[in-house]
């Protein structure tokens, strides 16, 4: 049979990633379905009985199950209902030669997403598969969107690329590019507000998973008694007061990247379950009796060091070793040289457009003040400062406290140099010649440095 022509590019993309299981006792029908779907799908497996189908599902996951209703032994409808109770979430298309309303209603109640009558043509089947895949995609997108809305991360100002030209952020970008092609877990550390999620999004964007979901999860924002259900999902009736089953965030991100922020906040049970997912690529929804295979890239982040948490017994040592294969430490904003100016200009444009506020222009005095400030709250503090400036129509430079030096660390030489030059310019009212005289350097040096800082 020649392959069916498909003009819909979206259908082609959806099918090219789909893993399909055909369950039918008729060899001729299995062969027809295989030849129809194989040219378009990532994989097509067949089973002649529900027992064979069980064995296939135990070995791996499928996006679509095409299921005949009338078969020897267990009926397709009964088998499907059992799969839903056991934790199967695959979209299922029922095929049958007996068309009646009662059977159709029973199929939908059992969890079927579509109902195809025999005899059918190849394009009818392919359209049914497309609808099922689109329904699954929409359901997952809806789940993730509701998650983002609930967490306050609605996305308009969200960045997917690391901004800045400093040596420290360039080193981070280089490291992310180096590890983009592997699926090894990545641990990102750094103080709050340094851009750990942005780094994770940057990695996702430069990897071959860029067209798959990116799912950010703040472990500290989900109550401990709900974290496992949110991550792994649950079958119908597994949780008190919840009648329907639900797919978790991890299976909803299939093929993509999961960003677990503040991973140190996970409880012991969630840590144990996460360890298994990271090590084996398999998880089990709450109340299910069958594991699900996952293809995910894990990026984990913590604003506090994990080693003390391990020593105190609050974080599993084996999980720490498993996620600490690759580590990136995000530099604080005070160590990112003139990146503060690049970020400020970006926020000025983004926030003004989103909030319909009048734009502001940074003069040299404002730029110098931004460069001089230590930004203990890092990028989040800078963004809030810019938003306040746009709201009031002026830069509240008086709110920027004098720079506080670290008592327990060595400050980079370029940061010391920048701080002293900017302080001298501030004291001399911007007189570069006088500032150069007091610092004992040439006016040309100050001009060159100021040009590099955008002043």
Secondary structure, DSSP 4 states (H G I P E B T S, - for coil): -PPPP---HHHHHHHHT-EEEEE-S-HHHHHHHHHHHHTTSSEEEEESSHHHHHHHHHH---SEEEEESS-SSS-HHHHHHHHHHHT---EEEEEES---HHHHHHHHHHT-SEEEESS--HHHHHHHHHHHHHHHHHHHHHHHHHHHHHHT---TT--SS-----HHHHHHHHHHHHHTT----EEEE-STTS-HHHHHHHHHHHSTTTTS-EEEEEGGGS-TTTHHHHHHEE-TTSBTTB-S-EE-HHHHTTTSEEEEETGGG--HHHHHHHHHHHHHSEE--BT-SS-EE---EEEEEESS-HHHHHHTTSS-HHHHHHH-SEEEEPPPGGGSTTHHHHHHHHHHHHHHHHHT-------HHHHHHHHHS--TTHHHHHHHHHHHHHHHTS--GGGSPPP---SSSPPPHHHHHHHHHHHHHHHTTT-HHHHHHHHTS-HHHHHHHHHHTT-
